[in-house]
Amino acid sequence: MRILIVTDAWEPQVNGVVRTLKSTRRELEAMGHTVDLLTPLEFQTVPCPTYPEIRLSLFPGGKVRRRIEAFRPDALHIATEGPLGLAARRYALRHDLPFTTAYHTRFPEYVQARFAIPLAWTYRFLRWFHGPARAVMAPTPVVLDDLRRYHITNGVLWTRGVDLDVFTAQRANVLNTAHPIFLYVGRVAVEKNVEAFLQLDLPGTKWVVGDGPALAGLKLRYPNVNYLGVLKQPDLAKVYASADVFVFPSRTDTFGLVLLEALASGLPVAAYPVTGPIDVLGDSPAGVMHEDLREACLEALRIDRATARAHAERFSWRAASEQFLAHLRPLPTASVAGAPNVSAPPDHAKAASAVTHRAGE
């Protein structure tokens, strides 16, 4: 099956969306599918206001059309609501092509946190964007409930995984500060609520790994905290393995892949009892969720690292990618404008039929 994924989130960004798409492509290709990604790397871009590492593609419509028609996908997936996603959506509607979308992040909550724009306004845009999709893939049941609350009713579950070969319960000591070591990994931005962690009165030392618009200000206000930039996965795995507790202060994440990475590295989690941690941890003893984040951090120190690793082993990228595949909606034969009016190759037709069957149609 030939699958085209359109995304405004891509390298050099380092975030959960990019990791999810990379891992999904890897697994789909291992299953024998052909996957192409249409990303901002192919376009002239400008930095997103307040998020300069996010690049917004300029006037993408013509090239998006040509790429779709040249690739002739059997299925079209629109991963983000940015300029490329809008252009692909417009093309699909104009040519009556079925497509799926995804809801990766709590975009309305982020916009409200940064610009004080009411949630209802942004959710109205999301209803418009995702409404024509055959399915909106969301990472957790709680997020699906949130979408339904705002009348986005075509949601389906697409869970997440972790690379258990990279993130392991290894012996490492790359953080040479006093124990216990409390660690945050992720974007350093206001919506991630990192300052709630840095304000805590905790024994030992604190580390922050990542970059973002709030980093410079936090460094000034909390000079006793240790900071690292963005790390490649093998180096990040050693950092996880060197810490004692992973602290996840965000109240707005839809899932939080870093939670799984930490757990796979044998690192217990401390978090608020909100969407993301609730969906990853459930009732597992691998972490502590508490409205008093300091209490959660101190209790998490008592958790055995083997317990954290065992919980992470329940999540695999292969299972998540099979779920993604089942939600796709194959395009009718020769439905892409400019494609010759011939039958799809047998292997593509079989793949499309299999996905349709698995989706319950």
N, C-alpha and C positions, 0 to 999 in steps of 0.2 A: 504494500500500500504506500502511496506517495502522500506524505503529510506535510503541509506548509503551516508553520507556526509564525505568526506575526507578533513582534514584541518591541515595545519602546524601551524596555529595560534590558540592557546588555552590557558587555564589557565596555569600558573599564570599571563599571559599577560592580561592587561586591555586596550582594544582598541575597535574601532568600528567594526572590523571584528568579534571579539569574541562576542560582544554584539549582533550583527546581527544574528549570528548563534544560539546563545542561545535563542533569542526571536523567531526565525523562528522555531526551534525545538519545543518550547513550544506551538506555535500556531498550528503546524502540528499535534502534539500529541492530542491537544484539538479537532482537526477535526477527530480524529480516526485513524491516520496513525502511523506506527511504524518507529521511526527514530533512527538510530545508528550513532554515530560520531567516526571516526577513527582519533585519535589525537596523538601528541608526548608523552602524558602521558604513552603510552603503549610501548615506545621504549627507548633504551639508546640514550642519546642526548649529544650534545656539544653546547656551547653558540655561537650564531651568532657573527662574528666580528663586533665590534662597537655597537651591539645591544645584550648585554649578556642576557637580559630577554627573548629574542627569542631563543628557543631551536631547533636545527636542528637534526633530527632523523638520526641515523647511520645505514646504510645497511638495509633499511626497506623492500626491495623487497619481501623476503620470507614471512614475517609476514603479509604484506599487502595482498598478494595472499591468504594466509590461512584465513584471516579475511573476505575477500570478499566471498570466497567459503563457509565459515561457515555461514555467514549471509544470503546469497542468496538473494540479494536485487532485488526489482522490478525496481528500478531506482538508478543510480549512479551519484552523484554530486561531482565534484572536486573543492574545494573552493579556493585553493592557489597553487602557482607555485613552492613550496618548495620540499624537498625530498619525503614527503608522496604523494604530488600531482603528482610528476614525476613517482613514483612507481605505483600509481593507473592508471595513464594515460597509462603507458607501458603495464600493465595487460589488460586494456580494448582494446587497439589496437591489442594486441596479440590474443585475443579471439573474436575480431570483435564485441565488445559490445558498444552500444550507450552510451554516457555520456554527461553531461553538465559541464561547468566550470563557474567561476565568476572572475570578475576584480574588486577588492575591493578598491585598492589604486593606486596612481600614481607611481608605482614602477620605471619606467624609470626616472622620475623626481627626485625621492628620491636618486637613484643611482648616477645620475649626480651631485646632490647637495653634496653628501658625497665623491664621488670618481672621479668626473670629467669625467665619462664615457659618451661618446656621446649618445644622445637619440636614434639615429637610431640603434645603436648596441643592446640596450635592447629591443626596439620594434621588432627587428628581432627575438629575442628569444621568445617574446610574440606571434608573428605570428606563429612560429613553435609550441609553446605549445598549444595555443588555436585553431589552425587551424582545427584539427580533431573533435573538440567538435560540437555537434549538435546545441548548443547555448552557447554564452558567456553572462552571466548576468552582466549588469552594472547598476549603481544606478541612472544615470541621462541621459537625451538626449544629454547634452553637452559632457559627457564622451563617449557616443556612437559615436558622431561625431569625437572625438579625435581618437578613435580606427579605424574608417573608413579611417581617414586621413593617417593612417599607414597601411592600407590595411588589417585590421582585420574586416571582413565584416559579420560575423555571430553573431553580438551582438543583444541582446534583453534587454528590460528595466525591471529591478527589483528594485523597489523603497524601501524606508526605513520607519520606524515608530518610535514611542516613547511610553513609558509606561506612560499614562496619569494619572494613579492611584498613581504612585510613585512620578513623577515630577508634582507638583501642585503649584498653586499660594497661598501658605501658608504664614502665618506670622512667620518670623524667624529673629533672630538677633545673629547669631553665629560668625559673623565677626566684632569684637569689635574695629573697627578703624574708622577714620573720613570719613564721606560721602562727595561727592559721591564715591562709591566703584566700581572700574573697575576690572573685573574678567576674567582670562583666565583659561580654563580647558582643559587638554589634554596631550599628550606626549610632553616632553620638549626635543626637538631635533631640529637640524639645519633646517630641511625641514619644520618645523612648523612655522618658522619665528617669534618665541616668542620675540626675542630681538626688533623687530620693535614696539611691544607694550610697552616693558619696557623703550624704549628710549623716549617715548612721554612725553611732558610737559602737565600734566593733573592735575586738582584740586583733592583734596581728597587723596585716597590711592589705591594701586594696590595689587591684590592677584593673585598668581599662584597656581593652584591645579594640581598635577600630578608628574610624575617622568620621567627620561630619561637621555641620555648621556650628554646633555648640561646643566643639572641642576646645577652641582657644579660650573661651570664657571660663570653662570648667577648670582648665589648667591654672588660670589665674586665681580662681576662688579656692581651689583645692590642691595646693602645691605639694602636699604630702602624699598624694596618690601617685601611683606609678602608671605611666602611659606607654602603650605600644601602638604603632600604626596598624594598617591592614596587613595581615599575614597570609601566606600561602597555606593550603590545608595541612601539609605535613608539619610545618612549623606550628601552626595553630593547635594541632593535635598534641604536641609536646607541652604547649602552654596549658591546655585543659588538664593534662595528666599531672602537671606540677602544682595545681591549685587544690584547695580543700573544699570549697563550696562555689558553685556557680550561682550568681545572683541575677535574677531576671526581673527588673523593676517595671517593665512596660505594662501598661494597662490597655493598650490598643492593638497589639499584634493579633493577627488572625490565627497564627500557629506558633511560629518561632522555631526555625530549623536549628538554631544554636542550642536550644534545649536538648534536642536529640543528640547533637554533636557532643555536648558536655556529658550527657548520660552514657553515651557509647564509650567515652573516655574514662568512665568510672567516677565521674564527678557528680555528687549529689546537688540537687537544685533547691534554691530558695526563691519563692515568688509570691506575688499576690494571687488570691483565688479568683482569677478572671479568665476570660477566653484566651486560649493559647496554653498557658500552664494547665488549666483544667483539662483540656483536650489531650494534651501530651501525657500528663501524669495520671489523670483519673484518680483512682483510689490507691495507686501504687505507693509503697513505702520508699520509693527512690528519691522523693523530694518532700519538701514541706511548703504548703501554701498557707499564708496567714496575712490578715490585714495589718498586723504589726510585722513589717519586713525584717526588723532586727531580730525579733523572736524566731522568725522562720530561718534566718541565717544561723543562729546559735543552735537551734534544734537540728538543722541539716548536718552540723558537724558530727553528729552521732550516727549518721547513716553509713553503712558499710559500702565500700566502692563496688563490690561484686553485685550488690542489690541494684545499683544504678545501671551497671552494664547489662544485667539480665533484662531490665525493663526495655532498654534501647533495642535489644535483639528482637523485639516484637515488630519492629518497623523495617521494611525493606523497600528499596526503590523499584524493584521488579513488580511487587504487588501494586504499588501506587501507579506505575506506568501501565499496567494491565487495566486498571480502573480508568485511567485517562483514555486509553484506546477504546474501551467499551462505550464511552460517552460520545465519541466522534460520530458525525453524521456524514456518510459518504455522499459526494456530489454525484448527480446523474451523469451518465456517460456523455462525454463531449459537451458538457454544460458550460465550460469556460469559454468565453468569447474568443474566437479565432482558432479554436481547436478543431481539427478535422472530425467529421461526423463518422467516426469508426468506433467499434467496440473497444472497451478497455482491454489491455493485455490480461490473459487468464489469471496471472498471479495477483494482479490488482483487483480484479473482479472477485476472486475468492476471498481476498482480505477484506474487501468492502462488505461482502456478504456475511463474513464471520463477525465483523464488528456490529453489523445490523442485528444479527441474531443475538449477540451477547448483550446488546442494548435493550433487548426485549421487544423489538419492533416486529 
